[in-house]
Amino acid sequence: MNYSQPKIDQMVLALPGASEFADGGVWKRIDFAVMDRLHEKGYITNPRGKQEPVRLTEDGLALAKQPPAR
């Protein structure tokens, strides 16, 4: 089965967008390949490291709050 990586990324980005902390942090217990792609696109801070939360960027938060494209 072929999956659309952009659609997967958008769906995964919606998860932290729905559960962000008051300071914009989100838990990063999501597949690292997806998290790395979101970081490369500028939607989240670097997911690699010892800190548990990452931060949504302004662009990432705006995209996370948008309804999914059909």
C-alpha positions, 0 to 999 in steps of 0.5 A: 500500500502506498501512503502519502507522506505529506498527508501522514505528516499533516495528520501527525502534526494535528496530534500535538496541535490538539494537545499542546501545553500552555507554553507551546510544548508537545510530547514527542512520542511519535515516530522519529522519521515523521518528527524529523520531517516536521522539523525539516519543514520548520513546523517543530523544534529539533526532536533529537535530544534528551528533553521530552517536549518539542515546541511547535513553531508558529507555522507548525501551530497554524498548520496543526489547527487547520482542518485537513485538506481533502 
